[in-house]
Amino acid sequence: MSTKQTTEKKRSTWWYMWQLIRYRPGMYALFAVLEIFFFAVFPQVWGLLTREFFNNLSGQTSINENVFVIVAFIAGVSLAKAAFTFADVAVYFTYQNIVNVLLRFNIFKHILSRPGGQSLPGSPGEAISRFRGDVEEVSFFLSELVTVIAQSAYMIFAIYIMAKINISIMLVVFIPFGLIILVANKTEKIIQKYWDAAREATGQVTGFIAEIF
């Protein structure tokens, strides 16, 4: 076995994910900005403005603006969020389709470059399942990775705001939430086992239908 082959086998999944990100870095960066604004910036700004609206009605506002100015800001933020929503959805699905096409093209090209007797390591049904399901999982992961980062930023800022208001209530809310996350992580291997079984079964069914026709 050559050194090059050994090096390639030692590369982690994250290395390949990074190569996919580098394929369209500008689009991925744009997608990241849209996700951060949609999930982290707009909800927080809208919440803070709503707080100031009710504080203004009670005479405890921290900004020297009348209620109509605050309502105008709230309306502006809502309109901006709506515009960002359309842009975010367009970039989201466009990027997923680009990654799907790239992976399927490269897989198909690799299969055609191999000797005829060694073109497929598994059954044709399993190959079709990988072309469809596995490729979509990769593009979905890359897209949702940015969403998770944006939502994490939102969560950190939300915890900070809640802790400033009342730390006891914040702990009551987030301790059960943290326990749910731990339980979900513990069941990850079980979920992966069922996912692998479902993928294998899908490949067998697809291959069986292909053999019938």
Residue, then its C-alpha position, 0 to 999 in steps of 0.5 A: m500500500s502506498t503512502k498516499q493511500t495510507t494518508e488518505k485513509k487517515r483523513s477524518t470526516w471533518w476534512y472531507m466536510w471542509q473540502l465541500i465547504r471550500y468548494r463554494p466558500g462564498m455561498y457557504a459564508l453567505f448562508a452562515v450570515l443569513e442563518i445567524f441573522f435569522f436564528a440569533v440576531f432578529p429574535q433577540v432584537w425583536g424580544l428586546l424591542t418588545r420588552e421596551f414596548f411594555n416598559n414604555l407603557s409602564g414608564q420604566t423604559s431605558i430608552n428615550e423614545n415614545v411607543f410609536v417609534i418602538v412599534a416602528f422599529i418592531a415592524g422594521v425588524s419583522l419586515a427585515k426578518a421576512a426578507f431574510t427568510f426568503a433569501d435564507v431558504a433560497v440559499y439553503f436549498t441551492y447549497q444543498n443541491i450543489v453539494n448533492v450534485l457534486l457528490r453524486f457526480n464524483i461517486f459516479k465518476h469514481i465508479l466508472s474509473r474502476p475495473g468492471g468487476q470491482s466497480l461496486p463494493g455492494s449490491p446495486g440496490e445499496a449503491i442506489s441507496r447511497f446515491r440518494g440517502d447518504v448524499e442527502e445526509v451529507s448536504f443536510f449535515l453541512s446546512e444544519l451545522v450552520t443552523v446549530i451554530a446560529q442557534s447556539a449563539y442565540m441560546i448563549f445570549a438568551i441565557y445571559i438575558m434570563a440570568k440578568i432577570n432571574i437566575s433561579i428561574m433560568l436554572v429551573v428552565f435549563i436544568p431539565f433541558g440539559l438532562i434531555i440533551l444528555v439522554a439524547n446523546k446517550t441514545e445516539k448509538i442506538i439511533q445510528k444502529y437503526w439508521d444503518a439497518a434502515r439504510e441496508a433494508t432500503g438497499q435490499v428492497t431497491g435491489f429486489i425491485a430492480e431484479i424484478f423489472 
